[in-house]
Amino acid sequence: MMPEQAPERGTDEVVLQRTAKLLGGKPLLKRKLEHPIDIHEIIRDGLPPGSLTHLLKALRVLRRDADLEQVVGMSVRTMQRLGGRSKPLSPEQSGRTVEFAKVLARATEILGSQDEAERWMKRPALGLDRRLPIELLTTNAGADLVEDYLTRLEYGVYT
């Protein structure tokens, strides 16, 4: 019997760095994300609005409006107005934005490219009861299911 293989040592670090990059990195976040606790702190303090704008501009396959309206928890119009805003996003909006970026970063790492990760989010997933991963990201419970499913994909368990 073979022991269960542990994930590659740097996988979590790579996902953390991809997440930071999707959110605009140190120039926008005003800090480097080096540990998962850093994510908690940027959510608690509120993301700068430029982080959401940066994330939206980084998308290549997903539509920047309707696909993300419910995921991020704000209307398309509000997202468009963020450019001139200096007040940080609320902790709830920040949390949902970070969660989306984190899932996108993880899916990119597992599936090999951001384009494929974005397409995957829009396809029914057998292991998610044929639901679209992006639709499940509208709640914490759904996001947990998507993250669990990504872990199963990483280990080759597709259902």
C-alpha positions in Angstrom: 0.0 0.0 0.0 1.5 3.3 -1.1 1.3 6.3 1.3 -0.9 9.2 0.2 1.1 11.7 -1.7 1.3 15.2 -0.1 0.7 18.2 -2.4 3.8 19.8 -3.8 5.4 21.9 -1.1 5.2 25.2 -3.0 1.6 24.8 -4.3 0.0 26.9 -1.6 2.7 29.5 -1.9 2.2 29.6 -5.7 -1.6 30.0 -5.3 -1.1 32.8 -2.7 1.2 34.6 -5.1 -1.2 34.2 -8.1 -4.0 35.5 -5.9 -1.9 38.5 -4.9 -1.0 39.2 -8.6 -4.7 39.0 -9.6 -5.5 41.6 -7.0 -2.8 44.0 -8.2 0.1 42.8 -6.0 2.0 44.9 -3.6 1.5 48.2 -5.5 -2.3 48.0 -4.9 -2.5 45.9 -1.8 0.3 48.0 -0.1 1.7 44.7 1.3 3.1 41.5 0.2 1.0 38.4 0.7 3.4 35.9 2.4 1.1 33.9 4.6 -2.6 33.0 4.6 -3.2 35.3 7.6 -2.3 38.2 5.3 -5.4 37.3 3.3 -7.5 37.6 6.5 -6.0 41.0 7.2 -6.6 42.5 3.7 -10.2 41.3 3.9 -10.7 42.8 7.4 -9.1 46.1 6.4 -11.0 46.2 3.0 -9.4 45.8 -0.4 -8.6 49.0 -2.3 -11.2 49.4 -5.1 -8.3 49.2 -7.6 -7.8 45.5 -6.6 -11.3 44.6 -7.9 -10.7 46.7 -11.1 -7.3 45.0 -11.6 -9.0 41.5 -11.2 -11.7 42.4 -13.7 -9.1 43.5 -16.2 -7.1 40.3 -15.7 -10.0 38.2 -16.9 -9.7 36.8 -20.4 -12.6 34.4 -20.9 -15.2 35.3 -18.3 -17.4 38.3 -18.9 -16.5 41.1 -16.6 -20.0 42.0 -15.7 -22.8 39.5 -15.4 -20.6 36.6 -14.5 -19.1 38.4 -11.5 -22.0 40.5 -10.3 -23.3 37.9 -7.9 -19.9 36.4 -7.1 -18.5 39.7 -5.9 -21.8 40.9 -4.4 -22.2 44.2 -6.2 -23.9 45.4 -9.3 -22.2 46.0 -12.6 -22.8 49.7 -12.3 -21.1 49.8 -8.8 -18.2 47.9 -10.2 -17.8 50.4 -13.0 -17.9 53.3 -10.6 -15.0 51.9 -8.5 -12.3 53.6 -10.5 -12.7 57.0 -8.8 -13.4 55.7 -5.4 -10.8 55.8 -2.6 -12.8 54.2 0.2 -11.9 50.5 0.6 -14.4 47.7 -0.3 -16.4 46.4 2.6 -15.1 43.3 4.4 -17.9 41.3 2.7 -17.1 42.6 -0.8 -13.4 42.1 -0.1 -13.9 38.6 1.1 -15.9 37.6 -2.0 -13.4 39.3 -4.3 -10.5 37.5 -2.6 -12.3 34.2 -2.6 -12.9 34.5 -6.4 -9.3 35.4 -7.0 -8.1 32.5 -4.8 -10.3 30.0 -6.6 -9.2 31.3 -10.0 -5.5 31.1 -8.9 -6.0 27.5 -7.7 -7.9 26.4 -10.7 -5.2 28.0 -12.9 -2.5 26.0 -11.0 -4.4 22.7 -11.3 -5.7 23.1 -14.9 -2.5 24.7 -16.4 -3.7 28.0 -17.6 -5.9 30.9 -16.6 -8.0 30.7 -19.8 -8.7 27.0 -19.1 -9.5 27.8 -15.4 -12.0 30.5 -16.5 -13.6 28.2 -19.0 -13.9 25.5 -16.3 -15.7 27.9 -14.1 -18.5 28.2 -16.7 -18.9 24.4 -17.4 -21.1 22.1 -15.4 -18.9 20.0 -13.1 -19.8 16.3 -12.5 -18.4 16.4 -9.0 -20.4 19.5 -8.2 -23.8 17.9 -9.1 -23.4 19.4 -12.6 -23.4 22.9 -11.2 -21.3 25.7 -12.6 -18.4 26.4 -10.3 -18.8 30.2 -10.7 -22.4 30.0 -9.6 -21.4 28.2 -6.4 -19.0 31.0 -5.5 -21.9 33.2 -4.5 -21.9 31.7 -1.0 -19.2 30.6 1.5 -20.6 27.1 1.5 -20.5 26.9 -2.3 -17.0 28.3 -2.4 -16.0 25.5 0.1 -17.5 22.9 -2.3 -15.6 24.4 -5.3 -12.3 24.4 -3.3 -12.9 20.8 -2.2 -13.6 19.8 -5.8 -10.4 21.5 -6.9 -8.5 19.5 -4.3 -10.1 16.3 -5.7 -9.1 17.3 -9.2 -5.6 17.9 -8.1 -5.4 14.3 -6.8 -7.2 12.8 -9.8 -10.6 12.2 -8.1 -13.1 13.6 -10.6 -16.4 12.7 -8.9 
